[in-house]
């Protein structure tokens, strides 16, 4: 079974975004959390989903768009270890992508 790992940076980004979303989107306070949960579930079930975004040290980093909240989830998949590693969650409207390792 594919395992999901969140990089510490991604965990911090998710916490920050979740707090902001709940405070500033009172009409739909759970949209980000629900979209993120669905995207992570999809990435675990189909780890080749998403658009190839970059390559770092021979590892392909993929990107999934959370349509309603306009965030991207950046992740990689290690086939041998069967691990999806979330590296960042970043708003799509930013002028550039997140720093990725």
Rosetta constraint file for C-alpha pairs under 8 A:
AtomPair CA 1 CA 82 HARMONIC 7.26 0.50
AtomPair CA 2 CA 44 HARMONIC 5.83 0.50
AtomPair CA 2 CA 45 HARMONIC 7.43 0.50
AtomPair CA 2 CA 82 HARMONIC 4.97 0.50
AtomPair CA 2 CA 83 HARMONIC 5.50 0.50
AtomPair CA 2 CA 84 HARMONIC 6.98 0.50
AtomPair CA 3 CA 44 HARMONIC 7.02 0.50
AtomPair CA 3 CA 82 HARMONIC 6.36 0.50
AtomPair CA 3 CA 83 HARMONIC 4.73 0.50
AtomPair CA 3 CA 84 HARMONIC 6.17 0.50
AtomPair CA 4 CA 40 HARMONIC 7.97 0.50
AtomPair CA 4 CA 44 HARMONIC 6.67 0.50
AtomPair CA 4 CA 83 HARMONIC 5.80 0.50
AtomPair CA 4 CA 84 HARMONIC 4.94 0.50
AtomPair CA 4 CA 85 HARMONIC 6.02 0.50
AtomPair CA 4 CA 86 HARMONIC 7.60 0.50
AtomPair CA 5 CA 83 HARMONIC 7.00 0.50
AtomPair CA 5 CA 84 HARMONIC 6.19 0.50
AtomPair CA 5 CA 85 HARMONIC 4.74 0.50
AtomPair CA 5 CA 86 HARMONIC 6.18 0.50
AtomPair CA 6 CA 10 HARMONIC 5.99 0.50
AtomPair CA 6 CA 11 HARMONIC 6.04 0.50
AtomPair CA 6 CA 85 HARMONIC 5.82 0.50
AtomPair CA 6 CA 86 HARMONIC 4.86 0.50
AtomPair CA 6 CA 87 HARMONIC 6.63 0.50
AtomPair CA 7 CA 11 HARMONIC 6.26 0.50
AtomPair CA 7 CA 85 HARMONIC 6.98 0.50
AtomPair CA 7 CA 86 HARMONIC 6.05 0.50
AtomPair CA 7 CA 87 HARMONIC 5.41 0.50
AtomPair CA 7 CA 88 HARMONIC 7.55 0.50
AtomPair CA 8 CA 12 HARMONIC 6.27 0.50
AtomPair CA 9 CA 13 HARMONIC 6.21 0.50
AtomPair CA 9 CA 87 HARMONIC 7.12 0.50
AtomPair CA 9 CA 88 HARMONIC 6.67 0.50
AtomPair CA 10 CA 14 HARMONIC 6.07 0.50
AtomPair CA 10 CA 86 HARMONIC 6.56 0.50
AtomPair CA 10 CA 87 HARMONIC 5.53 0.50
AtomPair CA 10 CA 88 HARMONIC 4.45 0.50
AtomPair CA 10 CA 89 HARMONIC 5.97 0.50
AtomPair CA 11 CA 15 HARMONIC 6.23 0.50
AtomPair CA 12 CA 16 HARMONIC 6.18 0.50
AtomPair CA 13 CA 17 HARMONIC 6.02 0.50
AtomPair CA 13 CA 88 HARMONIC 7.15 0.50
AtomPair CA 13 CA 89 HARMONIC 6.21 0.50
AtomPair CA 13 CA 90 HARMONIC 7.76 0.50
AtomPair CA 14 CA 18 HARMONIC 5.90 0.50
AtomPair CA 14 CA 89 HARMONIC 6.66 0.50
AtomPair CA 15 CA 19 HARMONIC 6.17 0.50
AtomPair CA 16 CA 20 HARMONIC 6.18 0.50
AtomPair CA 17 CA 21 HARMONIC 5.90 0.50
AtomPair CA 18 CA 22 HARMONIC 6.16 0.50
AtomPair CA 18 CA 32 HARMONIC 6.76 0.50
AtomPair CA 18 CA 33 HARMONIC 6.69 0.50
AtomPair CA 19 CA 23 HARMONIC 6.26 0.50
AtomPair CA 20 CA 24 HARMONIC 5.97 0.50
AtomPair CA 21 CA 25 HARMONIC 5.44 0.50
AtomPair CA 21 CA 29 HARMONIC 6.14 0.50
AtomPair CA 21 CA 30 HARMONIC 7.86 0.50
AtomPair CA 21 CA 32 HARMONIC 6.92 0.50
AtomPair CA 22 CA 26 HARMONIC 6.38 0.50
AtomPair CA 22 CA 28 HARMONIC 7.90 0.50
AtomPair CA 22 CA 29 HARMONIC 4.50 0.50
AtomPair CA 22 CA 30 HARMONIC 6.95 0.50
AtomPair CA 23 CA 29 HARMONIC 7.55 0.50
AtomPair CA 24 CA 29 HARMONIC 7.91 0.50
AtomPair CA 25 CA 29 HARMONIC 5.31 0.50
AtomPair CA 30 CA 34 HARMONIC 5.96 0.50
AtomPair CA 31 CA 35 HARMONIC 6.02 0.50
AtomPair CA 31 CA 68 HARMONIC 7.27 0.50
AtomPair CA 31 CA 69 HARMONIC 6.88 0.50
AtomPair CA 32 CA 36 HARMONIC 5.96 0.50
AtomPair CA 32 CA 66 HARMONIC 7.92 0.50
AtomPair CA 32 CA 68 HARMONIC 7.79 0.50
AtomPair CA 32 CA 69 HARMONIC 5.79 0.50
AtomPair CA 33 CA 37 HARMONIC 6.10 0.50
AtomPair CA 34 CA 38 HARMONIC 6.24 0.50
AtomPair CA 35 CA 39 HARMONIC 6.12 0.50
AtomPair CA 35 CA 66 HARMONIC 6.00 0.50
AtomPair CA 35 CA 68 HARMONIC 7.74 0.50
AtomPair CA 35 CA 69 HARMONIC 7.76 0.50
AtomPair CA 36 CA 40 HARMONIC 6.09 0.50
AtomPair CA 36 CA 66 HARMONIC 7.01 0.50
AtomPair CA 36 CA 73 HARMONIC 7.99 0.50
AtomPair CA 37 CA 41 HARMONIC 6.11 0.50
AtomPair CA 38 CA 42 HARMONIC 6.13 0.50
AtomPair CA 39 CA 43 HARMONIC 6.11 0.50
AtomPair CA 39 CA 64 HARMONIC 7.25 0.50
AtomPair CA 39 CA 66 HARMONIC 7.34 0.50
AtomPair CA 39 CA 73 HARMONIC 7.85 0.50
AtomPair CA 40 CA 44 HARMONIC 6.23 0.50
AtomPair CA 41 CA 45 HARMONIC 6.24 0.50
AtomPair CA 42 CA 46 HARMONIC 5.76 0.50
AtomPair CA 42 CA 47 HARMONIC 7.42 0.50
AtomPair CA 42 CA 49 HARMONIC 7.65 0.50
AtomPair CA 43 CA 47 HARMONIC 4.58 0.50
AtomPair CA 43 CA 48 HARMONIC 7.34 0.50
AtomPair CA 43 CA 49 HARMONIC 6.33 0.50
AtomPair CA 43 CA 84 HARMONIC 7.07 0.50
AtomPair CA 44 CA 84 HARMONIC 6.33 0.50
AtomPair CA 47 CA 77 HARMONIC 6.22 0.50
AtomPair CA 47 CA 84 HARMONIC 6.75 0.50
AtomPair CA 48 CA 62 HARMONIC 7.90 0.50
AtomPair CA 48 CA 77 HARMONIC 7.58 0.50
AtomPair CA 49 CA 62 HARMONIC 7.72 0.50
AtomPair CA 49 CA 64 HARMONIC 7.66 0.50
AtomPair CA 50 CA 62 HARMONIC 5.70 0.50
AtomPair CA 50 CA 63 HARMONIC 5.20 0.50
AtomPair CA 50 CA 64 HARMONIC 4.86 0.50
AtomPair CA 50 CA 65 HARMONIC 7.97 0.50
AtomPair CA 51 CA 62 HARMONIC 5.27 0.50
AtomPair CA 51 CA 63 HARMONIC 5.19 0.50
AtomPair CA 51 CA 64 HARMONIC 6.67 0.50
AtomPair CA 52 CA 60 HARMONIC 6.57 0.50
AtomPair CA 52 CA 61 HARMONIC 5.97 0.50
AtomPair CA 52 CA 62 HARMONIC 4.29 0.50
AtomPair CA 52 CA 63 HARMONIC 6.35 0.50
AtomPair CA 53 CA 60 HARMONIC 7.37 0.50
AtomPair CA 53 CA 61 HARMONIC 5.60 0.50
AtomPair CA 53 CA 62 HARMONIC 5.09 0.50
AtomPair CA 53 CA 63 HARMONIC 5.98 0.50
AtomPair CA 54 CA 60 HARMONIC 5.92 0.50
AtomPair CA 54 CA 61 HARMONIC 5.19 0.50
AtomPair CA 54 CA 62 HARMONIC 7.07 0.50
AtomPair CA 55 CA 59 HARMONIC 5.30 0.50
AtomPair CA 55 CA 60 HARMONIC 4.47 0.50
AtomPair CA 55 CA 61 HARMONIC 5.79 0.50
AtomPair CA 56 CA 60 HARMONIC 6.60 0.50
AtomPair CA 56 CA 61 HARMONIC 7.35 0.50
AtomPair CA 56 CA 100 HARMONIC 7.78 0.50
AtomPair CA 56 CA 101 HARMONIC 6.64 0.50
AtomPair CA 59 CA 76 HARMONIC 7.01 0.50
AtomPair CA 60 CA 76 HARMONIC 6.05 0.50
AtomPair CA 60 CA 77 HARMONIC 7.68 0.50
AtomPair CA 61 CA 74 HARMONIC 6.45 0.50
AtomPair CA 61 CA 75 HARMONIC 5.42 0.50
AtomPair CA 61 CA 76 HARMONIC 4.67 0.50
AtomPair CA 61 CA 77 HARMONIC 7.81 0.50
AtomPair CA 62 CA 74 HARMONIC 5.63 0.50
AtomPair CA 62 CA 75 HARMONIC 5.34 0.50
AtomPair CA 62 CA 76 HARMONIC 5.96 0.50
AtomPair CA 63 CA 72 HARMONIC 6.17 0.50
AtomPair CA 63 CA 73 HARMONIC 5.51 0.50
AtomPair CA 63 CA 74 HARMONIC 4.59 0.50
AtomPair CA 63 CA 75 HARMONIC 6.46 0.50
AtomPair CA 64 CA 72 HARMONIC 5.38 0.50
AtomPair CA 64 CA 73 HARMONIC 5.15 0.50
AtomPair CA 64 CA 74 HARMONIC 6.69 0.50
AtomPair CA 65 CA 70 HARMONIC 6.60 0.50
AtomPair CA 65 CA 71 HARMONIC 5.94 0.50
AtomPair CA 65 CA 72 HARMONIC 4.51 0.50
AtomPair CA 65 CA 73 HARMONIC 6.53 0.50
AtomPair CA 65 CA 92 HARMONIC 7.86 0.50
AtomPair CA 66 CA 70 HARMONIC 5.37 0.50
AtomPair CA 66 CA 71 HARMONIC 5.23 0.50
AtomPair CA 66 CA 72 HARMONIC 5.96 0.50
AtomPair CA 66 CA 73 HARMONIC 7.58 0.50
AtomPair CA 67 CA 71 HARMONIC 7.32 0.50
AtomPair CA 70 CA 91 HARMONIC 6.01 0.50
AtomPair CA 70 CA 92 HARMONIC 5.57 0.50
AtomPair CA 70 CA 93 HARMONIC 7.53 0.50
AtomPair CA 71 CA 89 HARMONIC 6.57 0.50
AtomPair CA 71 CA 90 HARMONIC 5.46 0.50
AtomPair CA 71 CA 91 HARMONIC 4.16 0.50
AtomPair CA 71 CA 92 HARMONIC 5.24 0.50
AtomPair CA 72 CA 89 HARMONIC 5.59 0.50
AtomPair CA 72 CA 90 HARMONIC 5.32 0.50
AtomPair CA 72 CA 91 HARMONIC 6.02 0.50
AtomPair CA 72 CA 92 HARMONIC 5.99 0.50
AtomPair CA 73 CA 86 HARMONIC 7.12 0.50
AtomPair CA 73 CA 87 HARMONIC 7.84 0.50
AtomPair CA 73 CA 88 HARMONIC 6.05 0.50
AtomPair CA 73 CA 89 HARMONIC 4.62 0.50
AtomPair CA 73 CA 90 HARMONIC 6.73 0.50
AtomPair CA 74 CA 86 HARMONIC 5.92 0.50
AtomPair CA 74 CA 87 HARMONIC 5.56 0.50
AtomPair CA 74 CA 88 HARMONIC 5.13 0.50
AtomPair CA 74 CA 89 HARMONIC 6.16 0.50
AtomPair CA 74 CA 90 HARMONIC 7.97 0.50
AtomPair CA 75 CA 84 HARMONIC 6.67 0.50
AtomPair CA 75 CA 85 HARMONIC 5.34 0.50
AtomPair CA 75 CA 86 HARMONIC 4.19 0.50
AtomPair CA 75 CA 87 HARMONIC 5.28 0.50
AtomPair CA 75 CA 88 HARMONIC 7.12 0.50
AtomPair CA 76 CA 84 HARMONIC 5.73 0.50
AtomPair CA 76 CA 85 HARMONIC 5.27 0.50
AtomPair CA 76 CA 86 HARMONIC 6.62 0.50
AtomPair CA 76 CA 87 HARMONIC 7.49 0.50
AtomPair CA 77 CA 82 HARMONIC 7.11 0.50
AtomPair CA 77 CA 83 HARMONIC 5.71 0.50
AtomPair CA 77 CA 84 HARMONIC 4.51 0.50
AtomPair CA 77 CA 85 HARMONIC 6.26 0.50
AtomPair CA 78 CA 82 HARMONIC 5.49 0.50
AtomPair CA 78 CA 83 HARMONIC 5.20 0.50
AtomPair CA 78 CA 84 HARMONIC 6.50 0.50
AtomPair CA 78 CA 85 HARMONIC 7.92 0.50
AtomPair CA 79 CA 83 HARMONIC 6.82 0.50
AtomPair CA 87 CA 100 HARMONIC 6.75 0.50
AtomPair CA 87 CA 101 HARMONIC 7.57 0.50
AtomPair CA 88 CA 98 HARMONIC 6.87 0.50
AtomPair CA 88 CA 100 HARMONIC 7.37 0.50
AtomPair CA 90 CA 94 HARMONIC 7.81 0.50
AtomPair CA 90 CA 97 HARMONIC 7.18 0.50
AtomPair CA 90 CA 98 HARMONIC 6.43 0.50
